[in-house]
Amino acid sequence: MERIKESELIINADGSIYHLSLKPGYLAENVILVGDPGRVPKISRHFKKIEHKSQNREIIVHTGIYNNLRLSVLSTGMGTDNIDIVMNELDALVNIDFDKRQVKEKLTRLNIVRLGTSGSIQPEVPINSIIVSTHGIGMDGLLKYYSSESVIEKELTTAFIDQTHWHSYLPYPYIVSCSEVLLKKLGHDLQQGITATAPGFYGPQGRVIRLPLNHPDLMERIQKFNFNGKKVLNFEMETSALFGLGKLLGHNTLTICAVIANRATGEYTGNYQPVIENMIELVLERITKS
C-alpha cells in the first residue's frame, strides 16, 4: 500500500492533523459541525462532561458526553473551501494510520450533522423555522475537482440547469443528496427541501449592495425550480460540499438550518438565538437515541 507523502497529509509535531489540530483519539464518531466558532460552547454546555477542547484559527473543537453518547462539536467557518479542509481531515483522523501514513484496512463511518443558519427563498417558509436539507446544490464547483460523478444526482442536476437556464460561464452546478439514515433519525418530521449552496453571501445569492449583478434574476429562477415536487427552499454556503465529500468518503451527512431571513418577503429576524437553541436541543436529543 502506498505511503502518503508528508506534503499531502501534513501532521503537526505533536501528532495532530494540520488545520484541525486534532489527534485521532480526540474525535468522536458522531460530529456536529457549526460555522460560527461561538456556537461550539453553546452546544457543549449541554454535555455532561467535556473531554477535550482545542482551537486553531477559526476551528474550535469540543469533545464530550451527552446522554452517554460521545460527541464532537467543531466549527468550520464559512464556505465550501473550509468544508473541503474539514471533511478531508475528519476522514483522515479515523481512516488513515498516521504512523504508517497509509489508509486503514477497516474504515470508520462518521455521522456528521451541520447545524447552521440560512435564508429561505420561498414565501411560505417563515423566519424562525427549521429546514432539513434533503439535497445540496453546489454552485461553487468544488466537487468537480474530485472524481465525483458517482454521487451526483444527474437527472435532478440536468433539470436544474435546464429550468434555471444556467449560464455556461458560471461554475457547473451539481446536486448531491443527504444521508437517508440521518434524515430519518433527525429530520423525519421537520420541513424538508433542497438547499442551494452559494460560493458567497452577496452576489452569488442575488444580493445587491453597490455592485451590479450579471444575473439579477438568478434567485427568482432558482425559486421557481420544481422537479417532481422538489423545490429549493433556502440559500447557505456549505451543504453541497458536505454531502458530496461525505458520500465520496463514506460518511453519513445531514444539514439542519434555522431560517433567519426570508429573501422572498424581505424579512429578517431580529433575534435568532431562541430558534438556534431549539434546534440544538432537538438534534442533541435525537442524535443520542438508538
C-alpha positions as CSV (number, residue, x, y, z in Angstrom):
1,M,0.0,0.0,0.0
2,E,1.3,3.4,-1.0
3,R,2.6,5.7,1.8
4,I,1.0,9.2,1.8
5,K,3.7,11.9,1.3
6,E,4.3,14.4,4.1
7,S,3.4,17.3,1.8
8,E,0.0,15.8,1.1
9,L,-1.1,14.8,4.6
10,I,0.5,17.3,7.0
11,I,0.8,16.1,10.6
12,N,2.0,18.5,13.2
13,A,4.9,17.8,15.5
14,D,2.5,16.8,18.4
15,G,0.8,14.2,16.2
16,S,-2.3,16.3,15.4
17,I,-3.6,16.9,11.8
18,Y,-2.6,20.2,10.3
19,H,-5.7,22.5,10.2
20,L,-7.9,20.9,12.8
21,S,-5.0,20.4,15.3
22,L,-6.7,17.2,16.4
23,K,-5.2,13.9,17.3
24,P,-7.1,10.8,16.2
25,G,-8.3,9.8,19.7
26,Y,-9.9,13.2,20.3
27,L,-12.6,12.8,17.6
28,A,-15.9,11.1,18.3
29,E,-17.7,9.1,15.6
30,N,-20.7,11.5,15.9
31,V,-19.8,15.0,14.9
32,I,-21.8,18.3,14.9
33,L,-20.5,21.0,12.6
34,V,-21.2,24.7,13.0
35,G,-20.0,27.6,11.0
36,D,-19.7,30.1,13.9
37,P,-17.0,29.3,16.5
38,G,-19.1,30.9,19.2
39,R,-21.8,28.3,18.7
40,V,-19.4,25.4,19.8
41,P,-19.7,26.2,23.6
42,K,-23.4,26.8,23.2
43,I,-23.7,23.2,22.2
44,S,-21.1,21.7,24.5
45,R,-22.6,23.4,27.6
46,H,-25.3,20.7,27.3
47,F,-22.7,18.0,27.7
48,K,-22.4,16.0,30.9
49,K,-18.6,16.0,30.6
50,I,-16.2,17.7,28.2
51,E,-13.1,15.5,27.5
52,H,-11.2,17.7,25.1
53,K,-11.0,21.3,24.0
54,S,-8.8,22.8,21.3
55,Q,-8.6,25.7,18.9
56,N,-6.7,26.6,15.7
57,R,-7.7,29.6,13.7
58,E,-11.5,29.6,13.3
59,I,-11.7,25.9,14.1
60,I,-12.7,25.1,17.7
61,V,-13.3,21.5,18.8
62,H,-15.1,20.3,21.9
63,T,-15.5,16.5,22.5
64,G,-17.6,15.2,25.3
65,I,-20.5,13.1,26.5
66,Y,-24.2,13.8,26.1
67,N,-26.8,11.1,27.2
68,N,-24.0,8.5,27.3
69,L,-23.0,9.2,23.7
70,R,-19.6,10.6,22.8
71,L,-19.9,13.7,20.6
72,S,-17.6,16.2,18.9
73,V,-18.6,19.7,18.1
74,L,-16.4,21.5,15.6
75,S,-16.6,25.0,14.0
76,T,-15.7,25.2,10.3
77,G,-16.0,28.9,9.5
78,M,-17.9,29.8,6.3
79,G,-17.8,28.4,2.8
80,T,-17.2,25.2,0.9
81,D,-13.5,25.7,0.8
82,N,-13.4,25.3,4.6
83,I,-15.7,22.2,4.3
84,D,-13.1,20.7,1.9
85,I,-10.4,21.0,4.6
86,V,-12.6,19.8,7.5
87,M,-14.1,16.8,5.7
88,N,-10.8,15.5,4.4
89,E,-9.1,15.9,7.8
90,L,-12.0,14.4,9.7
91,D,-11.8,11.4,7.5
92,A,-8.0,11.2,7.9
93,L,-8.4,11.2,11.6
94,V,-10.4,7.9,11.6
95,N,-9.3,6.2,8.3
96,I,-5.5,7.0,8.0
97,D,-2.8,5.3,10.1
98,F,-0.7,8.4,10.9
99,D,2.4,6.3,11.8
100,K,2.3,4.3,8.6
101,R,0.8,7.1,6.5
102,Q,-1.5,4.6,4.9
103,V,-5.2,4.0,4.6
104,K,-6.5,1.6,7.2
105,E,-7.9,-1.8,6.1
106,K,-11.0,-1.3,8.2
107,L,-12.7,2.1,7.5
108,T,-14.9,4.0,10.0
109,R,-18.1,5.8,9.0
110,L,-18.8,9.1,10.8
111,N,-22.2,10.6,11.4
112,I,-21.7,14.3,10.6
113,V,-24.5,16.9,11.1
114,R,-24.2,20.5,10.2
115,L,-26.3,23.0,12.3
116,G,-26.4,26.4,10.6
117,T,-28.4,29.4,9.6
118,S,-29.9,30.2,6.2
119,G,-32.2,32.4,4.2
120,S,-35.3,31.0,2.8
121,I,-36.3,31.9,-0.8
122,Q,-39.9,30.7,-0.7
123,P,-42.5,33.0,0.8
124,E,-44.2,30.1,2.6
125,V,-41.1,29.2,4.6
126,P,-41.2,31.7,7.5
127,I,-38.3,33.1,9.5
128,N,-37.6,31.3,12.8
129,S,-38.5,28.0,11.2
130,I,-36.1,25.0,10.8
131,I,-35.2,23.3,7.4
132,V,-33.7,19.9,6.8
133,S,-31.7,19.7,3.5
134,T,-32.5,16.6,1.5
135,H,-30.1,17.8,-1.3
136,G,-27.4,20.4,-1.7
137,I,-27.0,22.3,-5.0
138,G,-23.3,23.1,-5.4
139,M,-23.0,26.5,-7.2
140,D,-19.3,26.6,-6.3
141,G,-17.7,23.9,-8.5
142,L,-15.8,22.2,-5.6
143,L,-16.9,18.7,-6.3
144,K,-15.7,18.9,-9.9
145,Y,-12.1,18.8,-8.6
146,Y,-12.8,15.2,-7.4
147,S,-13.9,12.1,-9.3
148,S,-17.4,12.6,-8.2
149,E,-19.8,11.5,-10.9
150,S,-20.9,8.5,-8.9
151,V,-22.5,10.6,-6.2
152,I,-24.1,13.4,-8.3
153,E,-27.9,13.2,-8.8
154,K,-27.6,13.5,-12.6
155,E,-31.3,13.8,-13.5
156,L,-32.0,16.3,-10.9
157,T,-28.9,18.3,-11.8
158,T,-29.9,18.3,-15.5
159,A,-33.4,19.5,-14.7
160,F,-32.0,22.3,-12.5
161,I,-29.6,23.5,-15.3
162,D,-32.4,23.4,-17.9
163,Q,-35.1,25.1,-15.7
164,T,-32.9,27.9,-14.4
165,H,-31.2,28.5,-17.9
166,W,-27.9,28.2,-16.1
167,H,-25.2,30.2,-17.9
168,S,-22.2,28.3,-19.1
169,Y,-19.6,30.6,-17.7
170,L,-20.9,30.1,-14.1
171,P,-19.5,27.2,-12.2
172,Y,-21.2,24.0,-13.4
173,P,-23.7,23.1,-10.7
174,Y,-24.1,19.6,-9.1
175,I,-26.7,18.2,-6.8
176,V,-26.0,15.6,-4.0
177,S,-28.4,14.0,-1.6
178,C,-28.1,13.7,2.2
179,S,-27.8,10.5,4.2
180,E,-31.2,8.8,4.4
181,V,-30.1,7.3,7.7
182,L,-29.6,10.7,9.4
183,L,-32.7,12.2,7.6
184,K,-35.0,9.6,9.1
185,K,-33.4,9.8,12.5
186,L,-33.1,13.6,12.9
187,G,-35.4,15.2,10.4
188,H,-38.3,12.9,9.7
189,D,-40.9,15.4,10.9
190,L,-39.2,18.7,10.0
191,Q,-39.7,20.8,6.9
192,Q,-37.6,19.2,4.1
193,G,-36.3,20.6,0.8
194,I,-33.3,21.3,-1.5
195,T,-30.7,23.8,-0.3
196,A,-28.7,25.9,-2.7
197,T,-25.1,26.3,-1.6
198,A,-23.6,29.5,-2.9
199,P,-19.9,30.5,-3.1
200,G,-20.6,33.8,-1.4
201,F,-23.2,35.8,0.6
202,Y,-23.9,38.7,-1.7
203,G,-23.6,38.4,-5.4
204,P,-23.9,34.6,-5.6
205,Q,-27.1,34.8,-3.6
206,G,-28.5,37.7,-5.6
207,R,-27.9,40.4,-3.1
208,V,-27.2,43.9,-4.4
209,I,-25.5,46.5,-2.2
210,R,-23.5,48.6,-4.6
211,L,-22.2,46.1,-7.2
212,P,-24.5,45.3,-10.2
213,L,-25.1,41.6,-11.0
214,N,-24.7,39.7,-14.2
215,H,-27.8,37.7,-13.4
216,P,-30.1,39.8,-11.2
217,D,-33.0,37.3,-11.7
218,L,-30.9,34.2,-10.7
219,M,-32.6,33.8,-7.3
220,E,-36.0,34.1,-8.9
221,R,-35.1,31.3,-11.4
222,I,-33.9,29.1,-8.6
223,Q,-37.0,29.9,-6.6
224,K,-39.2,28.6,-9.5
225,F,-37.3,25.4,-9.9
226,N,-39.6,22.3,-9.4
227,F,-38.7,18.7,-10.1
228,N,-41.4,16.2,-9.2
229,G,-42.5,18.4,-6.3
230,K,-38.9,19.0,-5.1
231,K,-38.2,22.8,-4.6
232,V,-35.2,24.8,-3.4
233,L,-36.1,26.2,0.0
234,N,-33.0,28.1,1.1
235,F,-29.6,29.5,0.5
236,E,-26.5,28.8,2.6
237,M,-22.8,28.2,1.9
238,E,-21.7,24.7,3.0
239,T,-24.1,21.9,2.4
240,S,-23.3,20.7,-1.1
241,A,-19.7,20.2,-0.2
242,L,-20.6,18.4,3.0
243,F,-23.0,16.0,1.2
244,G,-20.7,15.4,-1.7
245,L,-17.5,14.8,0.2
246,G,-19.4,12.8,2.8
247,K,-20.7,10.4,0.2
248,L,-17.3,10.1,-1.6
249,L,-15.6,9.3,1.7
250,G,-18.3,7.0,3.0
251,H,-19.7,9.1,5.9
252,N,-23.3,10.0,6.8
253,T,-24.1,13.7,6.5
254,L,-27.1,16.0,7.1
255,T,-27.7,19.7,7.3
256,I,-30.3,21.3,9.5
257,C,-30.7,25.1,9.4
258,A,-32.6,27.8,11.2
259,V,-34.2,30.3,8.9
260,I,-33.1,33.8,10.0
261,A,-34.2,35.7,6.8
262,N,-36.8,35.3,4.1
263,R,-35.5,36.6,0.8
264,A,-38.9,36.4,-0.9
265,T,-40.6,38.7,1.7
266,G,-37.6,40.7,2.7
267,E,-37.9,39.8,6.4
268,Y,-35.0,39.3,8.9
269,T,-35.4,38.0,12.4
270,G,-34.0,40.4,15.0
271,N,-33.1,37.7,17.4
272,Y,-32.5,34.2,16.1
273,Q,-30.9,32.8,19.3
274,P,-34.1,31.1,20.5
275,V,-34.6,29.1,17.3
276,I,-30.9,28.2,17.3
277,E,-31.2,26.9,20.9
278,N,-34.4,24.9,20.0
279,M,-32.5,23.4,17.0
280,I,-29.5,22.4,19.2
281,E,-31.7,20.8,21.9
282,L,-33.8,18.9,19.3
283,V,-30.7,17.5,17.5
284,L,-28.9,16.5,20.7
285,E,-31.9,14.6,21.9
286,R,-32.4,12.8,18.6
287,I,-28.8,12.0,17.8
288,T,-28.4,10.2,21.1
289,K,-31.4,8.0,20.6
290,S,-30.7,4.5,19.4
